[in-house]
């Protein structure tokens, strides 16, 4: 066993970029859910996210990286949404979208939409 003098100091970044080695997403109690049709692409969620969990592509907002998101809710708080409807809402639970749910699934959309202040999505109608 090491003596306390031999231990590394806490809160010290020993090498740049090392945070990518530590997936911290399992710490959260809530996770953000993106409602794309309410998104105005203002990118405030990306700017304010302390964990860089909001992914972007071609200058537009993409999905969350749930491996690093700690569920702080800053993205949902800063999100202006469209016409008073938030594009990001926080849902209880550690995990993100269910792994077996198809991309664009409306599973849980009614509850999400109610919290966001609008009608449920019809993204998968006719699919």
C-alpha atoms as a printed R data frame, in Angstrom:
    type eleno elety resid chain resno       x      y       z
1   ATOM     1    CA   UNK     A     1   0.000  0.000   0.000
2   ATOM     2    CA   UNK     A     2   1.239  3.484  -0.897
3   ATOM     3    CA   UNK     A     3   1.831  6.107   1.742
4   ATOM     4    CA   UNK     A     4  -0.144  9.330   1.309
5   ATOM     5    CA   UNK     A     5   2.992 11.140   0.132
6   ATOM     6    CA   UNK     A     6   3.236  8.746  -2.838
7   ATOM     7    CA   UNK     A     7  -0.328  9.326  -4.108
8   ATOM     8    CA   UNK     A     8  -1.104 11.668  -7.005
9   ATOM     9    CA   UNK     A     9  -2.630 15.014  -6.115
10  ATOM    10    CA   UNK     A    10  -6.397 15.163  -6.612
11  ATOM    11    CA   UNK     A    11  -7.973 17.551  -9.110
12  ATOM    12    CA   UNK     A    12  -4.873 17.618 -11.299
13  ATOM    13    CA   UNK     A    13  -5.010 16.985 -15.019
14  ATOM    14    CA   UNK     A    14  -2.022 14.736 -15.558
15  ATOM    15    CA   UNK     A    15  -2.265 14.677 -19.371
16  ATOM    16    CA   UNK     A    16  -4.349 16.679 -21.842
17  ATOM    17    CA   UNK     A    17  -7.423 14.957 -23.257
18  ATOM    18    CA   UNK     A    18  -7.492 12.266 -20.570
19  ATOM    19    CA   UNK     A    19 -11.170 12.901 -19.741
20  ATOM    20    CA   UNK     A    20 -12.093 10.896 -22.849
21  ATOM    21    CA   UNK     A    21 -10.857  7.809 -20.982
22  ATOM    22    CA   UNK     A    22 -13.473  8.191 -18.245
23  ATOM    23    CA   UNK     A    23 -17.086  7.623 -19.234
24  ATOM    24    CA   UNK     A    24 -19.065  9.364 -16.513
25  ATOM    25    CA   UNK     A    25 -22.594  9.052 -17.912
26  ATOM    26    CA   UNK     A    26 -23.667  6.456 -15.360
27  ATOM    27    CA   UNK     A    27 -23.478  9.059 -12.564
28  ATOM    28    CA   UNK     A    28 -26.608 10.900 -13.588
29  ATOM    29    CA   UNK     A    29 -30.142 10.703 -12.176
30  ATOM    30    CA   UNK     A    30 -31.702 12.516 -15.153
31  ATOM    31    CA   UNK     A    31 -30.845 12.537 -18.843
32  ATOM    32    CA   UNK     A    32 -31.624 15.109 -21.534
33  ATOM    33    CA   UNK     A    33 -33.891 14.248 -24.443
34  ATOM    34    CA   UNK     A    34 -33.728 16.264 -27.653
35  ATOM    35    CA   UNK     A    35 -37.006 17.041 -29.427
36  ATOM    36    CA   UNK     A    36 -35.673 17.908 -32.863
37  ATOM    37    CA   UNK     A    37 -38.822 19.553 -34.240
38  ATOM    38    CA   UNK     A    38 -38.666 22.150 -31.422
39  ATOM    39    CA   UNK     A    39 -34.979 22.945 -32.063
40  ATOM    40    CA   UNK     A    40 -34.057 26.332 -33.578
41  ATOM    41    CA   UNK     A    41 -30.349 25.326 -33.952
42  ATOM    42    CA   UNK     A    42 -29.195 28.220 -31.742
43  ATOM    43    CA   UNK     A    43 -26.440 25.962 -30.333
44  ATOM    44    CA   UNK     A    44 -26.812 27.354 -26.793
45  ATOM    45    CA   UNK     A    45 -26.921 23.765 -25.496
46  ATOM    46    CA   UNK     A    46 -23.543 23.097 -27.114
47  ATOM    47    CA   UNK     A    47 -22.060 26.330 -25.747
48  ATOM    48    CA   UNK     A    48 -23.213 25.758 -22.158
49  ATOM    49    CA   UNK     A    49 -22.676 21.976 -21.839
50  ATOM    50    CA   UNK     A    50 -19.770 21.532 -19.387
51  ATOM    51    CA   UNK     A    51 -19.103 17.965 -20.575
52  ATOM    52    CA   UNK     A    52 -19.157 18.486 -24.375
53  ATOM    53    CA   UNK     A    53 -21.991 15.945 -24.552
54  ATOM    54    CA   UNK     A    54 -23.881 17.780 -27.297
55  ATOM    55    CA   UNK     A    55 -22.568 16.541 -30.632
56  ATOM    56    CA   UNK     A    56 -22.558 18.659 -33.778
57  ATOM    57    CA   UNK     A    57 -22.290 17.974 -37.491
58  ATOM    58    CA   UNK     A    58 -22.042 20.544 -40.301
59  ATOM    59    CA   UNK     A    59 -22.663 23.405 -37.849
60  ATOM    60    CA   UNK     A    60 -25.906 21.899 -36.572
61  ATOM    61    CA   UNK     A    61 -26.823 20.258 -33.312
62  ATOM    62    CA   UNK     A    62 -26.862 16.460 -33.197
63  ATOM    63    CA   UNK     A    63 -27.605 13.781 -30.621
64  ATOM    64    CA   UNK     A    64 -26.271 13.642 -27.058
65  ATOM    65    CA   UNK     A    65 -23.206 11.637 -26.118
66  ATOM    66    CA   UNK     A    66 -24.700  9.840 -23.119
67  ATOM    67    CA   UNK     A    67 -21.346  8.262 -22.225
68  ATOM    68    CA   UNK     A    68 -20.171 11.608 -20.827
69  ATOM    69    CA   UNK     A    69 -23.386 13.504 -19.980
70  ATOM    70    CA   UNK     A    70 -23.823 13.905 -16.219
71  ATOM    71    CA   UNK     A    71 -27.462 15.041 -16.433
72  ATOM    72    CA   UNK     A    72 -26.901 18.505 -14.974
73  ATOM    73    CA   UNK     A    73 -29.759 20.007 -17.031
74  ATOM    74    CA   UNK     A    74 -27.922 23.168 -18.086
75  ATOM    75    CA   UNK     A    75 -28.705 22.418 -21.743
76  ATOM    76    CA   UNK     A    76 -32.446 22.169 -20.993
77  ATOM    77    CA   UNK     A    77 -32.368 25.333 -18.892
78  ATOM    78    CA   UNK     A    78 -30.648 27.396 -21.608
79  ATOM    79    CA   UNK     A    79 -32.706 25.994 -24.512
80  ATOM    80    CA   UNK     A    80 -35.096 28.621 -25.930
81  ATOM    81    CA   UNK     A    81 -36.829 26.136 -28.255
82  ATOM    82    CA   UNK     A    82 -39.354 27.262 -30.834
83  ATOM    83    CA   UNK     A    83 -42.609 29.083 -30.092
84  ATOM    84    CA   UNK     A    84 -42.241 28.507 -26.358
85  ATOM    85    CA   UNK     A    85 -41.677 24.748 -26.672
86  ATOM    86    CA   UNK     A    86 -38.342 23.487 -25.350
87  ATOM    87    CA   UNK     A    87 -36.216 21.312 -27.629
88  ATOM    88    CA   UNK     A    88 -34.486 19.690 -24.645
89  ATOM    89    CA   UNK     A    89 -36.308 18.212 -21.663
90  ATOM    90    CA   UNK     A    90 -34.878 16.256 -18.760
91  ATOM    91    CA   UNK     A    91 -36.192 12.766 -18.056
92  ATOM    92    CA   UNK     A    92 -35.599 10.730 -14.940
93  ATOM    93    CA   UNK     A    93 -33.238  7.798 -15.307
94  ATOM    94    CA   UNK     A    94 -29.584  7.074 -15.905
95  ATOM    95    CA   UNK     A    95 -29.828  5.817 -19.467
96  ATOM    96    CA   UNK     A    96 -30.593  7.722 -22.612
97  ATOM    97    CA   UNK     A    97 -33.094  6.461 -25.171
98  ATOM    98    CA   UNK     A    98 -33.853  2.768 -24.891
99  ATOM    99    CA   UNK     A    99 -31.348  0.749 -26.960
100 ATOM   100    CA   UNK     A   100 -34.106 -1.249 -28.681
101 ATOM   101    CA   UNK     A   101 -36.147  1.832 -29.631
102 ATOM   102    CA   UNK     A   102 -35.711  2.700 -33.325
103 ATOM   103    CA   UNK     A   103 -34.163  6.071 -34.119
104 ATOM   104    CA   UNK     A   104 -36.939  8.666 -34.240
105 ATOM   105    CA   UNK     A   105 -39.229  6.488 -32.131
106 ATOM   106    CA   UNK     A   106 -42.172  8.246 -30.530
107 ATOM   107    CA   UNK     A   107 -41.965  6.050 -27.428
108 ATOM   108    CA   UNK     A   108 -42.599  8.408 -24.504
109 ATOM   109    CA   UNK     A   109 -43.254 11.413 -26.756
110 ATOM   110    CA   UNK     A   110 -46.618 12.188 -25.155
111 ATOM   111    CA   UNK     A   111 -45.068 12.621 -21.712
112 ATOM   112    CA   UNK     A   112 -42.071 14.502 -23.152
113 ATOM   113    CA   UNK     A   113 -44.306 16.826 -25.151
114 ATOM   114    CA   UNK     A   114 -46.476 17.550 -22.132
115 ATOM   115    CA   UNK     A   115 -43.404 18.667 -20.169
116 ATOM   116    CA   UNK     A   116 -42.162 20.709 -23.155
117 ATOM   117    CA   UNK     A   117 -45.557 22.407 -23.485
118 ATOM   118    CA   UNK     A   118 -46.747 21.041 -26.815
119 ATOM   119    CA   UNK     A   119 -48.519 18.230 -28.635
120 ATOM   120    CA   UNK     A   120 -46.857 14.838 -29.092
121 ATOM   121    CA   UNK     A   121 -44.727 14.318 -32.158
122 ATOM   122    CA   UNK     A   122 -45.906 12.451 -35.231
123 ATOM   123    CA   UNK     A   123 -42.399 11.728 -36.535
124 ATOM   124    CA   UNK     A   124 -42.989  8.050 -37.237
125 ATOM   125    CA   UNK     A   125 -46.524  8.181 -38.623
126 ATOM   126    CA   UNK     A   126 -46.692  6.392 -41.930
127 ATOM   127    CA   UNK     A   127 -43.365  4.603 -41.371
